[in-house]
């Protein structure tokens, strides 16, 4: 009976070692993926919006407030 418990102890020791190593690797993978997403997000914020490039935008509409719809804001 003792040999069964010794065997189970060895199995659990191996399993916990495996999961610890797998968790370590998975942690690095998730860290690298999150870092790449964060750097891409920063890149998207800085490159298109940097240096006041939004001031160069010209509206295709001749209306002063192209998104203002009088039908929506009409009281009645």
VMD Tcl script that builds the backbone (N, CA, C; Angstrom):
set m [mol new atoms 228]
animate dup $m
set s [atomselect $m all]
$s set {name element resname resid chain x y z} {
  {N N UNK 1 A 0.818 -1.192 0.000}
  {CA C UNK 1 A 0.000 0.000 0.000}
  {C C UNK 1 A 0.866 1.262 0.000}
  {N N UNK 2 A 1.987 1.172 0.676}
  {CA C UNK 2 A 2.879 2.323 0.730}
  {C C UNK 2 A 3.434 2.642 -0.660}
  {N N UNK 3 A 3.672 1.600 -1.450}
  {CA C UNK 3 A 4.222 1.842 -2.786}
  {C C UNK 3 A 3.227 2.611 -3.672}
  {N N UNK 4 A 1.932 2.400 -3.463}
  {CA C UNK 4 A 0.924 3.140 -4.240}
  {C C UNK 4 A 1.002 4.621 -3.898}
  {N N UNK 5 A 1.101 4.918 -2.602}
  {CA C UNK 5 A 1.174 6.315 -2.197}
  {C C UNK 5 A 2.486 6.956 -2.634}
  {N N UNK 6 A 3.557 6.216 -2.628}
  {CA C UNK 6 A 4.822 6.742 -3.134}
  {C C UNK 6 A 4.732 7.022 -4.633}
  {N N UNK 7 A 4.056 6.107 -5.357}
  {CA C UNK 7 A 3.857 6.316 -6.790}
  {C C UNK 7 A 2.994 7.560 -7.045}
  {N N UNK 8 A 1.879 7.678 -6.286}
  {CA C UNK 8 A 1.020 8.853 -6.431}
  {C C UNK 8 A 1.773 10.137 -6.080}
  {N N UNK 9 A 2.624 10.067 -5.082}
  {CA C UNK 9 A 3.430 11.224 -4.718}
  {C C UNK 9 A 4.349 11.617 -5.867}
  {N N UNK 10 A 4.968 10.631 -6.502}
  {CA C UNK 10 A 5.827 10.925 -7.654}
  {C C UNK 10 A 5.022 11.512 -8.816}
  {N N UNK 11 A 3.810 10.975 -9.036}
  {CA C UNK 11 A 2.962 11.489 -10.123}
  {C C UNK 11 A 2.567 12.931 -9.849}
  {N N UNK 12 A 2.144 13.209 -8.606}
  {CA C UNK 12 A 1.754 14.581 -8.268}
  {C C UNK 12 A 2.946 15.533 -8.343}
  {N N UNK 13 A 4.088 15.084 -7.918}
  {CA C UNK 13 A 5.285 15.918 -7.989}
  {C C UNK 13 A 5.606 16.246 -9.444}
  {N N UNK 14 A 5.525 15.250 -10.309}
  {CA C UNK 14 A 5.776 15.481 -11.735}
  {C C UNK 14 A 4.715 16.411 -12.331}
  {N N UNK 15 A 3.435 16.175 -11.970}
  {CA C UNK 15 A 2.345 16.979 -12.529}
  {C C UNK 15 A 2.477 18.437 -12.093}
  {N N UNK 16 A 2.762 18.668 -10.816}
  {CA C UNK 16 A 2.899 20.043 -10.355}
  {C C UNK 16 A 4.117 20.712 -10.988}
  {N N UNK 17 A 5.181 19.965 -11.190}
  {CA C UNK 17 A 6.349 20.521 -11.876}
  {C C UNK 17 A 6.033 20.873 -13.318}
  {N N UNK 18 A 5.252 19.999 -13.969}
  {CA C UNK 18 A 4.850 20.264 -15.351}
  {C C UNK 18 A 3.988 21.518 -15.433}
  {N N UNK 19 A 2.979 21.600 -14.554}
  {CA C UNK 19 A 2.091 22.762 -14.589}
  {C C UNK 19 A 2.816 24.043 -14.197}
  {N N UNK 20 A 3.784 23.942 -13.313}
  {CA C UNK 20 A 4.562 25.124 -12.951}
  {C C UNK 20 A 5.385 25.600 -14.142}
  {N N UNK 21 A 6.013 24.674 -14.845}
  {CA C UNK 21 A 6.802 25.048 -16.028}
  {C C UNK 21 A 5.894 25.556 -17.136}
  {N N UNK 22 A 4.746 24.891 -17.342}
  {CA C UNK 22 A 3.811 25.321 -18.382}
  {C C UNK 22 A 3.253 26.703 -18.053}
  {N N UNK 23 A 2.941 26.952 -16.781}
  {CA C UNK 23 A 2.461 28.265 -16.362}
  {C C UNK 23 A 3.514 29.342 -16.563}
  {N N UNK 24 A 4.760 29.006 -16.333}
  {CA C UNK 24 A 5.857 29.947 -16.549}
  {C C UNK 24 A 5.960 30.323 -18.025}
  {N N UNK 25 A 5.897 29.314 -18.885}
  {CA C UNK 25 A 5.974 29.557 -20.333}
  {C C UNK 25 A 4.746 30.331 -20.804}
  {N N UNK 26 A 3.568 29.929 -20.333}
  {CA C UNK 26 A 2.343 30.609 -20.725}
  {C C UNK 26 A 2.347 32.063 -20.245}
  {N N UNK 27 A 2.896 32.304 -19.077}
  {CA C UNK 27 A 2.989 33.665 -18.563}
  {C C UNK 27 A 3.847 34.535 -19.485}
  {N N UNK 28 A 4.964 34.015 -19.949}
  {CA C UNK 28 A 5.813 34.784 -20.868}
  {C C UNK 28 A 5.130 35.007 -22.213}
  {N N UNK 29 A 4.418 34.006 -22.697}
  {CA C UNK 29 A 3.712 34.152 -23.969}
  {C C UNK 29 A 2.656 35.246 -23.855}
  {N N UNK 30 A 1.858 35.223 -22.774}
  {CA C UNK 30 A 0.834 36.243 -22.584}
  {C C UNK 30 A 1.451 37.626 -22.389}
  {N N UNK 31 A 2.580 37.700 -21.698}
  {CA C UNK 31 A 3.259 38.977 -21.512}
  {C C UNK 31 A 3.727 39.553 -22.850}
  {N N UNK 32 A 4.294 38.708 -23.698}
  {CA C UNK 32 A 4.778 39.167 -25.008}
  {C C UNK 32 A 3.603 39.609 -25.884}
  {N N UNK 33 A 2.514 38.848 -25.885}
  {CA C UNK 33 A 1.336 39.214 -26.679}
  {C C UNK 33 A 0.752 40.535 -26.188}
  {N N UNK 34 A 0.635 40.695 -24.867}
  {CA C UNK 34 A 0.100 41.944 -24.312}
  {C C UNK 34 A 1.018 43.119 -24.626}
  {N N UNK 35 A 2.322 42.895 -24.592}
  {CA C UNK 35 A 3.265 43.962 -24.923}
  {C C UNK 35 A 3.138 44.376 -26.388}
  {N N UNK 36 A 2.973 43.412 -27.267}
  {CA C UNK 36 A 2.818 43.710 -28.694}
  {C C UNK 36 A 1.527 44.488 -28.939}
  {N N UNK 37 A 0.440 44.076 -28.281}
  {CA C UNK 37 A -0.826 44.792 -28.440}
  {C C UNK 37 A -0.703 46.218 -27.905}
  {N N UNK 38 A -0.026 46.391 -26.771}
  {CA C UNK 38 A 0.145 47.724 -26.201}
  {C C UNK 38 A 0.998 48.612 -27.109}
  {N N UNK 39 A 2.073 48.065 -27.649}
  {CA C UNK 39 A 2.935 48.851 -28.544}
  {C C UNK 39 A 2.176 49.217 -29.815}
  {N N UNK 40 A 1.382 48.293 -30.348}
  {CA C UNK 40 A 0.573 48.590 -31.530}
  {C C UNK 40 A -0.452 49.678 -31.226}
  {N N UNK 41 A -1.073 49.603 -30.040}
  {CA C UNK 41 A -2.050 50.607 -29.637}
  {C C UNK 41 A -1.388 51.984 -29.535}
  {N N UNK 42 A -0.214 52.048 -28.925}
  {CA C UNK 42 A 0.517 53.315 -28.840}
  {C C UNK 42 A 0.881 53.823 -30.227}
  {N N UNK 43 A 1.301 52.935 -31.101}
  {CA C UNK 43 A 1.661 53.306 -32.467}
  {C C UNK 43 A 0.450 53.903 -33.188}
  {N N UNK 44 A -0.710 53.281 -33.035}
  {CA C UNK 44 A -1.915 53.784 -33.685}
  {C C UNK 44 A -2.336 55.136 -33.124}
  {N N UNK 45 A -2.070 55.374 -31.850}
  {CA C UNK 45 A -2.414 56.669 -31.269}
  {C C UNK 45 A -1.452 57.762 -31.713}
  {N N UNK 46 A -0.174 57.443 -31.801}
  {CA C UNK 46 A 0.833 58.462 -32.069}
  {C C UNK 46 A 0.938 58.771 -33.561}
  {N N UNK 47 A 0.991 57.762 -34.396}
  {CA C UNK 47 A 1.255 58.001 -35.824}
  {C C UNK 47 A 0.089 58.707 -36.522}
  {N N UNK 48 A -1.140 58.218 -36.434}
  {CA C UNK 48 A -2.201 58.944 -37.149}
  {C C UNK 48 A -2.579 60.261 -36.485}
  {N N UNK 49 A -2.484 60.363 -35.176}
  {CA C UNK 49 A -2.959 61.548 -34.484}
  {C C UNK 49 A -1.847 62.509 -34.093}
  {N N UNK 50 A -0.608 62.107 -34.268}
  {CA C UNK 50 A 0.488 62.960 -33.839}
  {C C UNK 50 A 0.652 64.181 -34.715}
  {N N UNK 51 A 1.245 65.209 -34.166}
  {CA C UNK 51 A 1.586 66.446 -34.873}
  {C C UNK 51 A 0.344 67.153 -35.433}
  {N N UNK 52 A -0.776 67.039 -34.730}
  {CA C UNK 52 A -2.023 67.725 -35.106}
  {C C UNK 52 A -2.440 67.451 -36.547}
  {N N UNK 53 A -2.340 66.213 -36.982}
  {CA C UNK 53 A -2.734 65.878 -38.343}
  {C C UNK 53 A -4.241 66.000 -38.536}
  {N N UNK 54 A -4.997 65.980 -37.421}
  {CA C UNK 54 A -6.438 66.117 -37.566}
  {C C UNK 54 A -6.828 67.521 -38.018}
  {N N UNK 55 A -5.940 68.502 -37.884}
  {CA C UNK 55 A -6.234 69.854 -38.360}
  {C C UNK 55 A -6.228 69.923 -39.885}
  {N N UNK 56 A -5.565 68.980 -40.529}
  {CA C UNK 56 A -5.517 68.963 -41.987}
  {C C UNK 56 A -6.788 68.410 -42.606}
  {N N UNK 57 A -7.677 67.864 -41.771}
  {CA C UNK 57 A -8.903 67.250 -42.287}
  {C C UNK 57 A -9.861 68.316 -42.800}
  {N N UNK 58 A -10.345 68.118 -43.988}
  {CA C UNK 58 A -11.341 69.010 -44.569}
  {C C UNK 58 A -12.625 68.219 -44.767}
  {N N UNK 59 A -13.703 68.743 -44.248}
  {CA C UNK 59 A -14.990 68.064 -44.364}
  {C C UNK 59 A -15.487 68.125 -45.799}
  {N N UNK 60 A -16.019 67.037 -46.335}
  {CA C UNK 60 A -16.560 67.079 -47.698}
  {C C UNK 60 A -17.857 67.884 -47.770}
  {N N UNK 61 A -18.464 68.152 -46.635}
  {CA C UNK 61 A -19.719 68.897 -46.611}
  {C C UNK 61 A -19.442 70.399 -46.529}
  {N N UNK 62 A -20.301 71.182 -47.162}
  {CA C UNK 62 A -20.165 72.635 -47.105}
  {C C UNK 62 A -20.911 73.208 -45.896}
  {N N UNK 63 A -21.668 72.338 -45.220}
  {CA C UNK 63 A -22.459 72.784 -44.075}
  {C C UNK 63 A -21.527 73.043 -42.895}
  {N N UNK 64 A -21.855 74.060 -42.116}
  {CA C UNK 64 A -20.997 74.414 -40.994}
  {C C UNK 64 A -20.957 73.295 -39.945}
  {N N UNK 65 A -22.132 72.706 -39.660}
  {CA C UNK 65 A -22.202 71.587 -38.703}
  {C C UNK 65 A -22.761 70.375 -39.439}
  {N N UNK 66 A -21.935 69.580 -40.089}
  {CA C UNK 66 A -22.456 68.513 -40.958}
  {C C UNK 66 A -23.173 67.395 -40.208}
  {N N UNK 67 A -22.917 67.251 -38.907}
  {CA C UNK 67 A -23.532 66.145 -38.173}
  {C C UNK 67 A -24.743 66.590 -37.373}
  {N N UNK 68 A -25.131 67.836 -37.485}
  {CA C UNK 68 A -26.274 68.343 -36.755}
  {C C UNK 68 A -27.519 68.164 -37.604}
  {N N UNK 69 A -28.453 67.393 -37.111}
  {CA C UNK 69 A -29.686 67.148 -37.846}
  {C C UNK 69 A -30.833 67.822 -37.101}
  {N N UNK 70 A -31.464 68.787 -37.748}
  {CA C UNK 70 A -32.534 69.535 -37.081}
  {C C UNK 70 A -33.727 68.651 -36.757}
  {N N UNK 71 A -33.937 67.593 -37.520}
  {CA C UNK 71 A -35.085 66.696 -37.265}
  {C C UNK 71 A -34.905 65.953 -35.928}
  {N N UNK 72 A -33.675 65.635 -35.599}
  {CA C UNK 72 A -33.415 64.897 -34.354}
  {C C UNK 72 A -33.622 65.813 -33.158}
  {N N UNK 73 A -33.156 67.035 -33.254}
  {CA C UNK 73 A -33.166 67.930 -32.117}
  {C C UNK 73 A -34.422 68.817 -32.046}
  {N N UNK 74 A -35.357 68.602 -32.933}
  {CA C UNK 74 A -36.580 69.424 -32.963}
  {C C UNK 74 A -37.430 69.089 -31.742}
  {N N UNK 75 A -37.871 70.095 -31.035}
  {CA C UNK 75 A -38.755 69.889 -29.877}
  {C C UNK 75 A -40.178 69.840 -30.391}
  {N N UNK 76 A -40.941 68.941 -29.794}
  {CA C UNK 76 A -42.306 68.978 -30.255}
  {C C UNK 76 A -43.026 67.815 -29.823}
}
mol reanalyze $m
mol bondsrecalc $m
mol representation Tube
mol addrep $m
